[in-house]
Amino acid sequence: MRGRSYGKYVEGDAEALGEMLGRSFAFPPAEARPWLDRVGTGNVRVLRDGATPSACLMRIPMGQWFGGRSVRMEGVAGVAVPLERRGQGLGAALMEGLVRELGDDGVPLSALYPATQSLYRKVGYELAGGRFELTVPARSLAIGDRSLPLRPFSSADRPDVERVYAAWAASRPGYLDRGEYVWSRVGAPRGEVAYGYVAGREGELEGYVFLTQRRGPDGRHDLHLTDVAAVTARAARSILTFLGDQRSVAMDVVWHGGPAEPLVGLIAEPTFAVRLTHTWMLRVTHVVNALEARGYPAGVTGELELEVRDELCAENDGRFTLRVEGGQGAACRGGTGGLRLPVRALAPLYAGHASASALRQVGAIDGSDHAVALADALFAGPSPSMCDLF
């Protein structure tokens, strides 16, 4: 469309974006401004027809853990198009603008929780992991280990809580290296109050938990954990014991994580349930930076040659060579292109969500047996997951 442009938020956009966001996500438009301010209006992007806003989204700067290293990642939230203008290609044009911007900025990755997959697949995103809900009856957590009594969280504990979380998240592919926006959702989820408790002495915390209470019709309640982390076995056992000690009034304990949560291994009986609640998509927005930023298995050495097809970002389109040694990678242009794939298929491979062998079986990638086997080894690891929404 003539006059269509992609760019940054300006102050005069507030009313139009409030209406757009409110109608898109079913909340009063007046609630949009606090959301925009929390994200930071400098991170809001707008598609315009002339001077009129026709779609918007929010960039959320943070990181994501892969191979034990934090990779710079921009989350995408609040993608909104006026109800009467849906189906006209505005969402795709908005996302194309973002992908090109991120590539030009050298940002390695972008991730989002999709309301629809087809839109984001058009611009190179692909499913790369899930968010799983774990539910355990509080009575099953009567572990009886109080070696680290818990005390209420205070603001002075924040640096230690962040340190514990980083150590916890580094071994969980796909977990976020949180920015302030996501941390605010841990301590103050929308419409609820979260209470924090920490295990260990000040300056030497070993674990923590943040929880909300959701009351049932019988007067009892469930404990919903907005965050939980432990870097020692005694902290993990003490936190579960603390939660189990609430069983006189609490029915279930609910939290989010991956499909194979180690904490449930401390429960005596298999009384827990795991349910997939969300899937998330990933987009490699700068191939060289992404390949160099993640970690790799320390015992694997090799040289993987890729040929990537990317119609939106010329910087990503072509042949690349990845050399891995000692858990680190170095990437550059060139090579024979032994593993051939569209940028969309690079996302689940990069995240470890799908192996090169499995992707080749369904025709998503093509390559020699040697290249596929090496890619399997380089990107192997636990299934990627997230515990946070954004």
C-alpha positions in Angstrom: 0.0 0.0 0.0 1.3 3.4 -0.9 2.5 5.5 2.1 2.9 2.5 4.4 5.9 2.8 6.8 7.4 1.0 9.8 8.9 3.1 12.6 9.0 4.1 16.3 6.3 5.2 18.6 5.6 9.0 18.9 3.6 10.6 21.7 0.7 11.3 19.5 0.1 7.6 19.0 -1.0 6.9 22.5 -4.8 7.1 22.0 -4.8 5.2 18.7 -2.6 2.4 20.1 -4.7 2.2 23.3 -7.8 1.6 21.3 -6.0 -0.9 19.1 -4.5 -2.9 22.0 -7.6 -2.8 24.1 -9.8 -4.2 21.3 -7.2 -6.7 20.2 -6.7 -8.2 23.7 -10.1 -7.5 25.3 -9.2 -5.0 28.0 -10.2 -1.3 28.5 -8.1 1.0 26.3 -7.1 3.0 29.4 -5.0 0.0 30.6 -2.9 0.2 27.5 -0.8 3.2 28.6 0.6 1.5 31.7 1.5 -1.5 29.6 3.3 0.7 27.0 5.1 2.5 29.8 6.2 -0.7 31.5 7.7 -2.0 28.2 9.1 1.4 27.5 7.6 3.5 24.6 11.1 3.5 23.0 10.5 -0.3 22.4 7.1 0.2 20.7 7.0 -0.1 16.9 4.2 1.1 14.7 3.1 0.4 11.1 1.5 3.5 9.6 -0.6 4.3 6.5 0.6 7.8 6.0 0.5 9.3 9.5 -2.2 7.0 10.8 -1.1 4.0 13.0 -2.5 0.8 11.5 -0.6 -1.9 13.6 1.8 -2.0 16.5 4.0 -4.3 18.6 6.4 -4.2 21.5 10.1 -5.2 21.6 11.2 -6.7 24.9 15.0 -6.7 25.2 16.4 -9.7 27.2 18.3 -12.9 26.6 17.7 -16.6 26.2 19.9 -19.5 27.5 21.2 -22.0 25.0 24.1 -24.4 25.7 24.8 -22.8 29.0 25.3 -19.3 27.5 22.9 -16.3 27.4 22.1 -15.2 23.8 20.7 -11.8 23.2 17.1 -12.1 22.3 14.2 -9.7 21.6 10.8 -10.9 22.7 7.8 -9.7 20.8 4.5 -8.9 22.5 1.4 -6.9 22.0 1.1 -7.5 18.2 -2.1 -5.6 17.4 -4.1 -4.8 14.3 -7.5 -3.1 14.4 -10.4 -5.6 14.2 -11.8 -4.1 11.0 -8.4 -4.3 9.2 -7.4 -7.9 9.9 -6.6 -10.1 6.9 -5.1 -7.2 4.9 -1.5 -8.1 5.5 -0.8 -5.5 8.1 0.5 -7.9 10.7 2.9 -9.5 8.2 4.2 -6.0 7.1 4.7 -5.0 10.7 6.7 -8.2 11.5 8.8 -7.9 8.3 9.8 -4.4 9.5 10.8 -5.8 12.9 12.8 -8.7 11.5 14.8 -6.4 9.2 15.4 -4.0 12.1 16.6 -6.7 14.4 18.9 -8.1 11.7 20.3 -4.6 11.0 20.9 -4.2 14.8 22.8 -7.5 14.9 20.3 -9.0 17.4 20.8 -12.8 17.2 17.3 -14.1 18.1 13.7 -13.1 18.5 11.0 -15.1 20.3 7.3 -14.9 20.8 4.2 -16.7 22.0 1.9 -16.9 18.8 -1.8 -16.3 18.7 -1.5 -17.7 15.2 1.4 -19.6 13.7 0.8 -18.8 10.0 1.6 -15.1 10.3 4.9 -15.7 12.1 6.0 -18.5 9.8 5.7 -16.2 6.9 8.5 -14.1 8.3 10.8 -16.9 9.4 9.6 -17.9 12.9 9.1 -21.6 13.8 8.0 -23.6 16.9 11.0 -24.1 19.1 9.8 -25.0 22.6 6.9 -25.1 25.1 5.8 -23.8 28.4 4.5 -26.6 30.7 2.3 -26.5 33.8 3.2 -28.8 36.6 0.6 -29.6 39.3 1.4 -31.4 42.6 -0.9 -32.0 45.5 0.5 -30.1 48.5 0.2 -33.2 50.6 2.7 -34.9 48.3 5.4 -32.4 49.3 5.7 -33.5 52.9 9.4 -34.1 52.5 10.4 -33.0 56.0 13.7 -31.4 55.1 14.1 -28.0 56.9 17.8 -27.7 56.7 17.4 -24.3 55.2 14.4 -22.5 56.8 12.7 -20.0 54.5 12.2 -16.3 55.4 10.2 -13.6 53.6 11.9 -11.9 50.6 13.1 -8.3 51.0 14.3 -5.9 48.3 17.9 -6.3 49.6 17.6 -10.0 48.4 17.1 -9.0 44.8 20.7 -9.3 43.6 21.0 -12.7 45.2 17.7 -13.9 43.8 18.9 -12.8 40.3 22.2 -14.7 40.8 20.3 -17.9 41.9 18.0 -17.6 38.9 20.8 -17.2 36.4 22.5 -20.3 37.8 19.2 -22.2 37.7 18.3 -21.0 34.2 21.7 -21.6 32.5 21.2 -25.3 32.6 17.6 -25.1 31.1 17.7 -24.3 27.3 15.2 -21.7 26.3 14.8 -20.1 29.7 14.9 -16.3 29.6 17.8 -14.2 30.8 15.2 -11.8 32.2 15.1 -8.0 31.8 13.1 -5.8 34.2 9.9 -6.3 32.3 9.8 -10.0 33.0 11.1 -9.7 36.5 8.2 -7.3 37.3 5.8 -10.0 36.2 7.4 -12.4 38.7 6.9 -10.1 41.7 3.7 -8.4 40.7 1.6 -10.6 38.3 -1.4 -8.9 36.8 -4.3 -8.7 39.3 -2.5 -10.8 42.0 -0.1 -10.4 44.9 3.1 -12.5 44.9 4.8 -13.4 48.1 8.5 -14.2 48.0 10.5 -16.5 50.3 14.2 -17.1 50.2 16.3 -20.0 51.5 19.8 -19.2 52.9 21.6 -16.4 54.6 21.7 -12.9 53.2 24.5 -12.8 50.5 24.5 -16.6 50.4 21.0 -17.5 49.1 20.6 -21.0 47.7 17.0 -20.8 46.5 13.8 -18.9 46.5 10.1 -19.1 45.6 7.4 -16.5 44.7 3.8 -17.6 45.0 0.3 -16.4 44.7 -2.8 -17.8 46.4 -6.0 -18.6 44.4 -9.0 -19.3 46.6 -11.4 -22.1 45.8 -15.1 -22.3 46.5 -14.6 -24.4 49.7 -12.3 -21.8 51.3 -9.1 -23.6 50.6 -6.7 -22.4 47.9 -4.0 -23.4 45.4 -0.5 -22.1 45.4 0.6 -20.8 42.0 4.3 -20.2 41.9 5.4 -17.3 39.7 9.0 -18.4 40.1 11.0 -21.0 41.9 14.8 -21.8 41.7 17.4 -23.6 43.8 21.1 -24.1 43.2 21.6 -26.8 45.9 19.8 -30.0 46.8 19.1 -28.8 50.3 17.5 -25.6 49.0 15.3 -27.6 46.6 14.2 -30.0 49.4 13.6 -27.2 51.8 11.5 -25.2 49.4 9.3 -28.2 48.6 9.0 -28.9 52.3 7.9 -25.3 52.9 5.3 -25.7 50.2 4.1 -29.0 51.6 3.8 -27.4 55.1 0.9 -25.4 53.6 -1.2 -28.5 53.0 -3.7 -27.8 55.8 -5.2 -25.0 53.7 -3.5 -25.5 50.3 -4.8 -28.1 47.8 -2.4 -28.0 44.8 1.0 -26.4 44.1 1.2 -25.2 40.5 4.2 -23.8 38.6 5.6 -23.6 35.1 8.7 -25.1 33.5 9.8 -27.8 31.2 8.5 -31.3 30.4 11.2 -33.0 32.6 11.4 -30.9 35.7 14.1 -32.2 38.2 12.1 -30.9 41.2 9.5 -33.6 40.8 12.2 -36.2 41.2 12.2 -35.3 44.9 8.6 -36.4 45.3 8.1 -39.8 46.8 5.2 -40.9 44.6 4.2 -40.0 41.0 1.3 -37.8 42.0 2.2 -34.9 39.7 0.7 -33.9 36.3 2.5 -32.1 33.5 0.5 -30.2 30.8 1.6 -28.2 27.8 0.0 -24.8 28.1 1.8 -22.7 25.5 4.2 -23.1 22.6 6.7 -20.4 21.6 8.4 -19.6 18.3 11.9 -18.5 17.6 13.5 -16.6 14.7 17.2 -16.4 14.0 17.6 -12.7 13.0 21.4 -12.7 12.6 22.9 -16.0 11.7 26.6 -15.4 12.5 25.9 -13.7 15.8 23.4 -16.4 16.8 25.8 -19.3 16.0 28.7 -17.6 17.9 26.7 -16.6 21.0 25.2 -20.0 22.1 27.2 -22.7 23.9 27.9 -26.2 22.5 28.7 -29.6 24.1 32.3 -29.4 25.5 33.2 -32.8 24.1 32.2 -32.1 20.5 34.6 -30.6 17.9 33.7 -30.1 14.3 33.1 -27.8 11.4 29.5 -27.5 10.1 28.8 -25.9 6.8 25.3 -24.5 6.3 23.4 -22.9 3.4 20.6 -20.7 4.8 17.8 -19.2 2.8 16.4 -16.0 4.1 14.2 -13.8 1.9 13.9 -11.0 4.4 17.5 -10.5 5.6 20.3 -10.5 3.0 22.8 -10.8 5.8 21.4 -14.2 6.7 21.1 -15.5 3.1 23.9 -17.7 1.9 26.6 -20.1 3.1 28.2 -20.1 6.5 30.8 -22.2 8.3 30.5 -22.9 12.0 33.6 -24.1 13.8 33.1 -25.5 17.3 35.8 -26.4 19.9 35.8 -26.4 23.7 32.1 -25.6 23.9 32.4 -22.3 21.8 31.6 -21.6 18.2 33.1 -19.2 15.6 31.1 -18.5 12.4 31.8 -16.8 9.1 30.5 -16.7 5.6 31.7 -19.4 3.2 31.8 -23.1 2.9 30.2 -25.8 0.7 26.7 -25.7 2.3 26.6 -29.3 3.4 23.4 -28.6 5.4 20.8 -26.7 3.5 17.8 -25.2 5.2 15.4 -22.2 5.2 16.0 -19.8 8.1 12.6 -21.0 9.6 14.0 -24.5 10.0 17.2 -23.2 11.6 15.1 -22.1 14.7 14.1 -25.5 16.1 17.6 -26.9 15.2 19.4 -24.1 17.0 17.2 -24.4 20.1 17.5 -28.2 20.3 13.7 -28.6 19.8 14.2 -30.9 16.8 17.3 -32.7 15.7 18.7 -32.3 12.2 17.9 -36.0 11.6 14.2 -35.5 12.5 14.0 -32.3 10.4 15.4 -34.1 7.4 12.9 -36.9 7.8 10.0 -34.4 7.3 11.7 -32.5 4.5 12.4 -29.3 6.5 16.2 -29.5 5.8 18.5 -31.3 3.4 22.1 -32.4 3.7 24.7 -35.1 3.7 24.7 -37.8 6.4 27.9 -36.3 7.8 26.5 -32.8 8.1 23.3 -34.1 9.7 25.1 -36.2 12.2 27.4 -33.3 13.2 24.4 -31.0 13.6 22.7 -33.6 15.7 25.7 -33.6 18.1 26.3 -29.8 18.1 22.8 -28.8 18.9 21.9 -31.7 21.2 20.5 -31.1 24.7 17.4 -31.1 26.9 14.1 -30.0 25.3 13.9 -26.2 25.3 11.2 -24.6 27.5 10.2 -21.4 29.2 8.7 -20.7 32.6 7.8 -17.1 31.8 5.2 -15.4 29.7 5.9 -12.0 28.2 
